[in-house]
Amino acid sequence: MEKGAKSTALDVFIAKKLEIDGMLQRLQTLSDEHFNTHPDDIDWGDVGTLSHYGDRLREICDSAFHEGEYAR
């Protein structure tokens, strides 16, 4: 691969990493705030929403760490 193409790939990789880092920070803040819920107000809809988030994150982690259906 020529140098110009490699630099472009590196630039895009870094931009994507920064985008992911930003999303992770936002998720951590949301988690720290108990996903914008108050313990007295939690209902089954909140449980479903949190389960949905967990399922998506589990899929990402499984892919990143080669676990679950992504195991080698």
C-alpha positions as CSV (number, residue, x, y, z in Angstrom):
1,M,0.0,0.0,0.0
2,E,1.4,3.4,-0.9
3,K,2.1,5.9,1.9
4,G,-0.8,8.3,1.0
5,A,-3.4,5.5,1.2
6,K,-1.9,4.2,4.5
7,S,-2.0,7.7,6.0
8,T,-5.7,8.1,5.0
9,A,-6.6,4.7,6.5
10,L,-4.8,5.7,9.7
11,D,-6.6,9.1,9.8
12,V,-10.0,7.3,9.4
13,F,-9.1,4.7,12.0
14,I,-8.1,7.4,14.5
15,A,-11.3,9.3,13.8
16,K,-13.4,6.1,14.3
17,K,-11.6,5.3,17.5
18,L,-12.3,8.8,18.8
19,E,-16.0,8.4,17.9
20,I,-16.2,5.2,19.8
21,D,-14.3,6.7,22.8
22,G,-16.9,9.5,22.8
23,M,-19.8,7.0,22.7
24,L,-18.2,5.0,25.6
25,Q,-17.9,8.1,27.7
26,R,-21.5,9.0,27.0
27,L,-22.7,5.5,28.0
28,Q,-20.6,5.6,31.2
29,T,-22.2,8.9,32.1
30,L,-25.6,7.5,31.4
31,S,-24.8,4.5,33.5
32,D,-23.5,6.7,36.3
33,E,-26.9,8.4,36.2
34,H,-28.7,5.1,36.4
35,F,-29.8,5.5,32.8
36,N,-31.8,8.6,33.7
37,T,-34.1,6.6,36.0
38,H,-35.0,7.0,39.7
39,P,-35.2,3.7,41.7
40,D,-38.7,4.5,42.8
41,D,-39.9,5.0,39.2
42,I,-38.3,1.9,37.5
43,D,-40.8,-0.3,35.6
44,W,-40.6,-3.2,33.3
45,G,-40.2,-0.9,30.3
46,D,-37.0,0.4,31.9
47,V,-35.9,-3.2,32.4
48,G,-36.6,-3.9,28.7
49,T,-34.7,-0.9,27.5
50,L,-31.7,-1.8,29.7
51,S,-31.8,-5.4,28.5
52,H,-31.8,-4.1,24.9
53,Y,-28.7,-2.0,25.6
54,G,-27.0,-4.9,27.2
55,D,-27.8,-7.2,24.3
56,R,-26.2,-4.8,21.8
57,L,-23.2,-4.2,24.0
58,R,-22.8,-8.0,24.5
59,E,-22.7,-8.4,20.7
60,I,-20.1,-5.8,20.3
61,C,-17.9,-7.3,23.1
62,D,-18.3,-10.8,21.8
63,S,-17.2,-9.5,18.4
64,A,-14.3,-7.5,19.8
65,F,-13.0,-10.3,22.1
66,H,-14.0,-13.3,19.8
67,E,-16.5,-14.7,22.3
68,G,-20.0,-16.1,22.0
69,E,-21.0,-16.6,18.4
70,Y,-17.8,-14.9,17.3
71,A,-15.5,-17.4,19.1
72,R,-12.8,-18.9,16.9
